[in-house]
Amino acid sequence: MPVTSSPAPTARARRLTTTFYLYAFLDDFVLLYPVYALLFTDTGLSVAQISSLFVVWSLTGILLEVPSGVWADAVSRRLLLAVAPLLGAVGFGLWVAAPSYWVFALGFVLWGVRGALQSGAAEALLYDELDRLGLADRYGRVIGRASTVSLLGALLAIAVATPVFAAGGYPAVGVASVLASLLCAVVGLALPEHRTPAPGVGVPTGPETAGPGLDRGSGGGVAPSGELVRVAPAQPATEDPSPGPLAILRVALAEARNSRAVRRALLLLPAMLGIWGGLEEYLPLLAGEVTPTAGVPLLVLLVWAGVMLGGLLTPLGQRLTARRFGAAVGAASIALAVGALAGRPAGFVLVAAAFCVLQMASLVADVRLQESITGPARATVTSLAGLGTELVTIGVYGGYALASTVAGHGVVFALLACPYLVLAVALRRAGASWDRRRPVPGGRR
């Protein structure tokens, strides 16, 4: 690891993580979140029109997920993280200033671009900055806490939206959302970034070039600029004669093709996150089957509390062996199915516990992905995982819609919990290849 000058690496890491937490909080502190569906209906939109807006939102993210990752590897990631909230601010402002179907559609396009610019860039910037300080093993703890802070921002936005809406209606919550996005952009500019994007990149060659995390320290050095440069032993990179976005994309695809660890992570993360992430949207419907409408928010809040706790448990998940990690995912699958089928509010305790474990497992999968990437296209590889997650989530939406025509919400939840049993078996079989990449006890934290 490079030797850093004063201030100490821990002080720099504290500045990085504090800024990252504040960015995560402001990114989800949008007072329009709990009321924008009401804005659509009050404007006169039908359910079909509102559904079409969600499709526009999803398609924008899918189409731009990988291109935005390539861009994040080609230019400043900090710049993209600062620009992204500005796009959201424009969209939110337009929604309350000139509400109509096509303005709402434009706002969702801008919102989709915002999410795509952040996806991949945020994880890559955080990991590379921690790695530069010799503190890459803190990534799991930081990203877990950031997910919890993000949820706290969303919960606080819901709480604050009620009095603000009562005082000033849609214009008031719209202005507050724009201001939060502008503040988020300012915080994004304050994120430290010492990476210098290069116009051309080397394409790794040979099998297992981007191997497990243990191989990361086997070769490399420090460039005159102070940037850490890694070169896998006996597998030198070759200069790509065609610099630019296509070269970066080729590097990312080559790393996914040549590294078994990256391939596994690219399959594990979407499968782990995409299913429960999609089910989360249907929690109010499941709660509505077991409690009167007035009690639905409390049950959903219970599950959100489980998700927030799961983010904080990420470091614990990193220390689990493959057998124990797989057993945890299997237990979450069973708890989710049993809780959903219980038919009573008490079952949501099991649902919340399942979501807690699945959030922890998803973040650990993200950590494993970041640990496995060794090339210069970190944001692009991460965006490939983001694309996979979006596709899995859309599959969950479609499967849920189809299954709900013949079964209740509890049964559908139980059916969609079954794939986690398959993942649990696969994780238990990973054995030594998973265990050898666990954090070393007593290592720097």
C-alpha positions as CSV (number, residue, x, y, z in Angstrom):
1,M,0.0,0.0,0.0
2,P,1.3,3.5,-0.6
3,V,2.6,5.5,2.2
4,T,0.5,8.6,2.7
5,S,1.6,11.9,4.1
6,S,0.1,14.0,6.9
7,P,-2.7,14.1,7.8
8,A,-2.9,10.4,8.9
9,P,-4.8,7.9,6.8
10,T,-7.4,7.5,9.5
11,A,-8.1,11.2,9.6
12,R,-8.5,11.3,5.8
13,A,-10.7,8.2,5.9
14,R,-12.8,10.0,8.5
15,R,-13.3,12.9,6.2
16,L,-14.1,10.6,3.3
17,T,-16.6,8.5,5.2
18,T,-18.3,11.5,6.9
19,T,-18.8,13.2,3.6
20,F,-20.0,10.0,2.0
21,Y,-22.6,9.5,4.8
22,L,-23.9,13.0,4.4
23,Y,-24.2,12.5,0.6
24,A,-26.1,9.3,1.1
25,F,-28.5,11.0,3.6
26,L,-29.2,14.0,1.4
27,D,-29.6,11.8,-1.7
28,D,-32.7,10.2,-0.1
29,F,-33.9,13.2,1.9
30,V,-36.5,14.0,-0.7
31,L,-39.8,15.2,0.7
32,L,-41.6,14.4,-2.6
33,Y,-41.0,10.7,-2.2
34,P,-44.1,10.0,0.0
35,V,-46.5,12.3,-2.0
36,Y,-45.4,12.2,-5.6
37,A,-48.0,9.5,-6.4
38,L,-50.7,11.7,-5.0
39,L,-49.4,14.6,-7.1
40,F,-49.8,12.4,-10.2
41,T,-53.4,11.4,-9.3
42,D,-54.3,15.0,-8.3
43,T,-53.1,16.1,-11.8
44,G,-55.6,13.6,-13.3
45,L,-53.3,10.7,-14.3
46,S,-54.8,7.3,-14.5
47,V,-53.2,4.2,-12.9
48,A,-52.1,3.1,-16.4
49,Q,-50.4,6.4,-17.0
50,I,-48.7,6.2,-13.6
51,S,-47.5,2.7,-14.3
52,S,-46.1,3.9,-17.7
53,L,-44.1,6.5,-15.8
54,F,-42.5,3.8,-13.7
55,V,-41.6,1.9,-16.9
56,V,-39.9,5.0,-18.3
57,W,-38.0,5.3,-15.0
58,S,-36.8,1.7,-15.1
59,L,-35.9,1.7,-18.8
60,T,-33.8,4.9,-18.4
61,G,-31.8,3.2,-15.6
62,I,-31.3,0.0,-17.6
63,L,-30.2,1.7,-20.8
64,L,-27.8,4.0,-19.0
65,E,-26.4,1.7,-16.3
66,V,-23.4,0.4,-18.1
67,P,-22.6,3.5,-20.3
68,S,-22.6,5.6,-17.1
69,G,-20.2,3.2,-15.5
70,V,-17.9,3.5,-18.4
71,W,-18.1,7.3,-18.1
72,A,-17.3,7.1,-14.4
73,D,-14.1,5.3,-15.3
74,A,-13.3,7.8,-18.1
75,V,-13.9,11.1,-16.2
76,S,-14.0,12.3,-12.6
77,R,-16.3,10.2,-10.5
78,R,-16.7,13.0,-8.0
79,L,-18.0,15.2,-10.9
80,L,-20.6,12.7,-11.8
81,L,-21.7,12.4,-8.2
82,A,-22.1,16.2,-8.0
83,V,-24.0,16.5,-11.3
84,A,-26.4,13.7,-10.6
85,P,-28.4,15.4,-7.8
86,L,-28.7,18.5,-10.0
87,L,-30.6,16.5,-12.5
88,G,-33.0,15.4,-9.8
89,A,-33.4,19.0,-8.6
90,V,-34.4,20.0,-12.2
91,G,-36.9,17.2,-12.4
92,F,-38.5,17.8,-9.0
93,G,-38.8,21.5,-9.7
94,L,-40.5,20.9,-13.0
95,W,-43.0,18.5,-11.4
96,V,-44.4,21.1,-9.1
97,A,-44.0,24.1,-11.4
98,A,-45.7,22.6,-14.5
99,P,-47.4,19.3,-13.6
100,S,-48.5,17.2,-16.6
101,Y,-47.9,13.7,-17.9
102,W,-45.0,14.6,-20.2
103,V,-43.3,16.8,-17.5
104,F,-43.6,13.8,-15.1
105,A,-42.1,11.6,-17.8
106,L,-39.2,14.0,-18.3
107,G,-38.7,14.1,-14.5
108,F,-38.5,10.4,-14.4
109,V,-36.0,10.3,-17.2
110,L,-33.8,12.8,-15.3
111,W,-34.3,10.8,-12.1
112,G,-33.2,7.6,-14.0
113,V,-30.1,9.4,-15.3
114,R,-29.4,10.6,-11.8
115,G,-29.4,7.1,-10.4
116,A,-27.4,5.7,-13.3
117,L,-24.6,8.3,-12.8
118,Q,-24.4,7.4,-9.1
119,S,-24.5,3.7,-9.6
120,G,-21.0,2.3,-9.9
121,A,-19.4,5.7,-9.5
122,A,-20.1,5.9,-5.8
123,E,-18.9,2.5,-4.9
124,A,-15.8,2.8,-7.1
125,L,-14.8,6.2,-5.6
126,L,-15.3,5.0,-2.0
127,Y,-13.4,1.7,-2.5
128,D,-10.5,3.3,-4.4
129,E,-10.1,6.2,-1.9
130,L,-10.1,3.7,1.0
131,D,-7.7,1.5,-0.9
132,R,-5.3,4.4,-1.5
133,L,-5.2,5.0,2.3
134,G,-4.5,1.3,2.9
135,L,-8.0,0.9,4.5
136,A,-9.8,-1.0,1.8
137,D,-10.9,-3.5,4.5
138,R,-13.2,-0.8,5.9
139,Y,-15.3,-0.7,2.8
140,G,-17.9,-3.2,4.0
141,R,-18.5,-1.3,7.2
142,V,-18.7,2.1,5.5
143,I,-21.0,1.0,2.7
144,G,-23.2,-0.8,5.2
145,R,-23.5,2.3,7.4
146,A,-24.1,4.4,4.3
147,S,-27.1,2.2,3.3
148,T,-28.5,2.7,6.8
149,V,-28.0,6.4,6.7
150,S,-29.7,6.5,3.4
151,L,-32.8,4.8,4.8
152,L,-32.8,7.2,7.7
153,G,-32.8,10.0,5.3
154,A,-35.8,8.5,3.5
155,L,-37.7,7.9,6.8
156,L,-37.0,11.5,8.0
157,A,-38.2,12.8,4.7
158,I,-41.5,11.0,5.2
159,A,-41.8,12.4,8.7
160,V,-41.0,15.9,7.7
161,A,-43.1,15.8,4.5
162,T,-46.4,15.7,6.5
163,P,-46.1,19.1,8.3
164,V,-44.4,20.7,5.3
165,F,-47.2,19.6,2.9
166,A,-49.8,20.7,5.4
167,A,-48.2,24.2,5.4
168,G,-47.5,24.7,1.8
169,G,-48.8,21.8,-0.3
170,Y,-46.9,20.4,-3.3
171,P,-44.9,23.6,-4.0
172,A,-43.5,23.5,-0.4
173,V,-42.4,19.8,-0.6
174,G,-41.1,20.4,-4.1
175,V,-38.9,23.4,-3.0
176,A,-37.6,21.4,-0.1
177,S,-36.7,18.5,-2.4
178,V,-34.9,20.8,-4.8
179,L,-32.9,22.3,-1.9
180,A,-31.9,18.9,-0.6
181,S,-30.7,17.9,-4.0
182,L,-28.7,21.1,-4.4
183,L,-27.1,20.4,-1.0
184,C,-26.3,16.9,-2.1
185,A,-24.5,18.2,-5.1
186,V,-22.4,20.5,-3.0
187,V,-21.5,17.6,-0.7
188,G,-20.6,15.5,-3.8
189,L,-18.1,18.1,-4.8
190,A,-16.5,17.8,-1.3
191,L,-15.8,14.1,-1.8
192,P,-12.1,13.5,-2.0
193,E,-10.8,11.9,-5.3
194,H,-7.2,11.4,-6.1
195,R,-7.7,9.2,-9.1
196,T,-6.5,10.6,-12.4
197,P,-8.7,9.2,-15.3
198,A,-6.6,8.1,-18.2
199,P,-7.7,8.5,-21.9
200,G,-6.4,4.9,-22.6
201,V,-6.3,1.8,-20.4
202,G,-4.5,-1.5,-20.5
203,V,-6.5,-4.6,-21.2
204,P,-5.7,-7.4,-18.9
205,T,-4.7,-10.7,-20.6
206,G,-4.4,-14.2,-19.5
207,P,-6.6,-16.4,-17.3
208,E,-7.5,-15.2,-13.8
209,T,-5.9,-11.8,-14.3
210,A,-8.3,-10.2,-11.9
211,G,-8.2,-13.0,-9.3
212,P,-9.3,-13.2,-5.7
213,G,-8.6,-10.4,-3.2
214,L,-5.4,-12.2,-1.9
215,D,-3.8,-11.6,-5.3
216,R,-4.2,-7.9,-5.1
217,G,-1.0,-7.2,-3.2
218,S,1.2,-9.5,-5.3
219,G,2.4,-6.9,-7.7
220,G,2.3,-3.2,-8.3
221,G,3.9,0.0,-7.1
222,V,3.3,3.7,-6.7
223,A,3.4,6.0,-9.7
224,P,5.1,9.4,-9.6
225,S,1.7,11.0,-9.0
226,G,1.3,9.0,-5.9
227,E,-1.4,6.7,-7.4
228,L,-1.2,3.0,-6.6
229,V,-0.6,0.9,-9.8
230,R,-1.2,-2.8,-9.7
231,V,0.1,-5.3,-12.2
232,A,-0.7,-9.0,-11.8
233,P,2.5,-11.1,-11.7
234,A,3.6,-12.7,-14.9
235,Q,0.5,-11.3,-16.7
236,P,1.4,-7.8,-18.0
237,A,-1.2,-5.6,-19.4
238,T,-1.1,-4.6,-23.0
239,E,-1.9,-1.1,-24.2
240,D,-5.2,-0.8,-26.0
241,P,-4.7,1.1,-29.3
242,S,-8.2,2.5,-29.1
243,P,-8.6,4.7,-26.0
244,G,-11.9,5.9,-24.8
245,P,-15.2,4.4,-23.7
246,L,-15.0,1.3,-25.9
247,A,-11.6,0.5,-24.5
248,I,-12.9,0.9,-20.9
249,L,-15.8,-1.4,-21.6
250,R,-13.5,-4.0,-23.2
251,V,-11.4,-3.9,-20.0
252,A,-14.4,-4.5,-17.8
253,L,-15.7,-7.3,-20.0
254,A,-12.2,-8.9,-20.1
255,E,-12.0,-8.8,-16.3
256,A,-15.4,-10.4,-16.0
257,R,-14.3,-13.0,-18.5
258,N,-10.9,-13.8,-17.1
259,S,-11.6,-13.7,-13.4
260,R,-13.7,-16.4,-11.8
261,A,-14.0,-14.3,-8.6
262,V,-15.5,-11.3,-10.6
263,R,-17.8,-13.6,-12.5
264,R,-19.1,-15.1,-9.3
265,A,-19.7,-11.8,-7.7
266,L,-21.4,-10.4,-10.8
267,L,-23.9,-13.4,-10.6
268,L,-24.2,-13.3,-6.8
269,L,-25.0,-9.6,-6.2
270,P,-27.9,-9.3,-8.7
271,A,-29.5,-12.5,-7.5
272,M,-29.1,-11.6,-3.9
273,L,-30.2,-8.0,-4.1
274,G,-32.7,-8.0,-7.0
275,I,-35.2,-10.4,-5.5
276,W,-35.8,-8.9,-2.1
277,G,-35.3,-5.4,-3.6
278,G,-38.3,-6.1,-5.8
279,L,-40.4,-7.7,-3.1
280,E,-39.8,-4.5,-0.9
281,E,-42.2,-2.6,-3.2
282,Y,-45.0,-5.1,-2.4
283,L,-44.6,-5.0,1.4
284,P,-47.7,-2.7,1.9
285,L,-49.8,-5.1,-0.1
286,L,-48.6,-8.0,2.1
287,A,-49.2,-6.0,5.2
288,G,-52.7,-5.1,4.0
289,E,-53.7,-8.8,4.1
290,V,-53.0,-9.1,7.8
291,T,-53.8,-5.7,9.3
292,P,-56.2,-2.8,8.8
293,T,-54.9,0.0,6.6
294,A,-54.0,2.2,9.6
295,G,-51.5,-0.5,10.8
296,V,-49.7,-1.0,7.4
297,P,-47.1,1.8,7.9
298,L,-46.0,0.3,11.2
299,L,-45.4,-3.1,9.7
300,V,-43.5,-1.6,6.8
301,L,-41.5,0.4,9.2
302,L,-40.6,-2.8,11.1
303,V,-39.2,-4.3,7.9
304,W,-37.3,-1.1,7.1
305,A,-35.8,-1.3,10.6
306,G,-34.6,-4.8,9.8
307,V,-33.0,-3.5,6.6
308,M,-31.2,-0.7,8.4
309,L,-29.9,-3.2,11.0
310,G,-28.7,-5.4,8.1
311,G,-26.5,-2.6,6.8
312,L,-24.8,-2.3,10.2
313,L,-24.2,-6.0,10.3
314,T,-22.2,-6.0,7.1
315,P,-18.8,-6.4,8.9
316,L,-20.2,-9.5,10.7
317,G,-21.3,-11.0,7.5
318,Q,-17.8,-10.5,6.0
319,R,-16.3,-12.7,8.8
320,L,-18.7,-15.6,8.2
321,T,-17.4,-18.8,6.6
322,A,-19.1,-20.0,3.4
323,R,-21.1,-22.6,5.4
324,R,-22.3,-20.1,7.9
325,F,-23.0,-17.4,5.3
326,G,-25.0,-19.9,3.2
327,A,-26.8,-21.1,6.3
328,A,-27.8,-17.5,7.1
329,V,-29.2,-16.9,3.6
330,G,-31.1,-20.2,3.8
331,A,-32.5,-19.3,7.2
332,A,-33.6,-15.9,5.8
333,S,-35.4,-17.7,2.9
334,I,-37.3,-19.9,5.3
335,A,-38.1,-17.0,7.7
336,L,-39.4,-14.9,4.7
337,A,-41.7,-17.7,3.5
338,V,-43.0,-18.6,7.0
339,G,-43.5,-15.0,8.0
340,A,-45.3,-14.1,4.7
341,L,-47.6,-17.2,5.1
342,A,-48.4,-16.6,8.8
343,G,-51.4,-14.5,7.9
344,R,-51.0,-12.3,11.0
345,P,-49.0,-9.2,12.0
346,A,-46.6,-11.2,14.1
347,G,-45.3,-12.8,10.9
348,F,-43.7,-9.5,10.0
349,V,-41.1,-10.1,12.7
350,L,-39.8,-13.0,10.6
351,V,-40.1,-10.9,7.4
352,A,-38.1,-8.1,9.0
353,A,-35.5,-10.6,10.2
354,A,-35.2,-12.1,6.7
355,F,-34.8,-8.7,5.1
356,C,-32.2,-7.9,7.7
357,V,-30.1,-10.9,6.7
358,L,-30.6,-10.4,3.0
359,Q,-29.6,-6.8,3.1
360,M,-26.4,-7.8,5.0
361,A,-25.8,-10.6,2.5
362,S,-26.3,-8.2,-0.5
363,L,-23.8,-5.7,0.9
364,V,-21.3,-8.5,1.6
365,A,-21.7,-9.6,-2.1
366,D,-20.9,-6.0,-3.1
367,V,-17.8,-6.0,-0.9
368,R,-16.7,-9.3,-2.5
369,L,-17.2,-7.7,-6.0
370,Q,-15.0,-4.7,-5.1
371,E,-12.3,-6.9,-3.6
372,S,-12.2,-9.0,-6.7
373,I,-11.8,-6.1,-9.2
374,T,-8.2,-5.3,-9.9
375,G,-8.3,-3.4,-13.2
376,P,-8.9,0.3,-13.9
377,A,-12.6,-0.2,-14.9
378,R,-14.0,-0.6,-11.4
379,A,-17.1,1.6,-12.0
380,T,-17.9,-0.2,-15.2
381,V,-17.7,-3.7,-13.7
382,T,-19.9,-2.5,-10.8
383,S,-22.4,-1.1,-13.3
384,L,-22.6,-4.5,-14.9
385,A,-23.7,-5.8,-11.5
386,G,-26.2,-2.9,-11.4
387,L,-27.6,-3.9,-14.8
388,G,-28.0,-7.5,-13.7
389,T,-29.8,-6.3,-10.5
390,E,-32.2,-4.2,-12.5
391,L,-33.0,-7.1,-14.8
392,V,-33.6,-9.5,-11.9
393,T,-35.9,-6.9,-10.2
394,I,-37.9,-6.4,-13.4
395,G,-38.2,-10.2,-13.6
396,V,-39.5,-10.2,-10.0
397,Y,-42.1,-7.5,-10.9
398,G,-43.3,-9.6,-13.9
399,G,-43.4,-12.8,-11.9
400,Y,-45.2,-11.2,-9.0
401,A,-47.8,-9.7,-11.4
402,L,-48.4,-13.2,-13.0
403,A,-48.4,-15.1,-9.7
404,S,-50.7,-12.7,-8.0
405,T,-53.5,-13.5,-10.5
406,V,-53.8,-17.0,-8.9
407,A,-52.5,-16.6,-5.4
408,G,-52.4,-14.2,-2.5
409,H,-49.5,-11.9,-1.6
410,G,-48.3,-14.3,1.2
411,V,-48.0,-17.2,-1.2
412,V,-46.2,-15.1,-3.8
413,F,-43.7,-13.9,-1.2
414,A,-43.1,-17.5,-0.2
415,L,-42.6,-18.6,-3.8
416,L,-40.1,-15.8,-4.5
417,A,-38.2,-16.7,-1.3
418,C,-37.4,-20.1,-2.7
419,P,-34.5,-18.9,-5.0
420,Y,-32.6,-17.9,-1.9
421,L,-32.5,-21.6,-0.9
422,V,-30.6,-22.3,-4.2
423,L,-28.2,-19.5,-3.4
424,A,-27.7,-20.8,0.1
425,V,-26.6,-24.2,-1.3
426,A,-24.3,-22.5,-3.8
427,L,-22.7,-20.4,-1.2
428,R,-22.1,-23.3,1.1
429,R,-20.4,-25.2,-1.7
430,A,-18.1,-22.2,-2.4
431,G,-16.1,-23.4,0.5
432,A,-12.4,-22.4,0.5
433,S,-12.7,-20.0,-2.4
434,W,-15.1,-17.9,-0.3
435,D,-13.3,-18.3,3.0
436,R,-9.8,-17.3,1.8
437,R,-11.1,-13.8,0.9
438,R,-12.6,-13.1,4.3
439,P,-11.0,-10.3,6.3
440,V,-8.0,-11.5,8.3
441,P,-8.7,-11.4,12.0
442,G,-6.7,-8.7,13.7
443,G,-6.3,-6.8,10.5
444,R,-6.6,-3.1,10.2
445,R,-10.1,-1.8,10.8
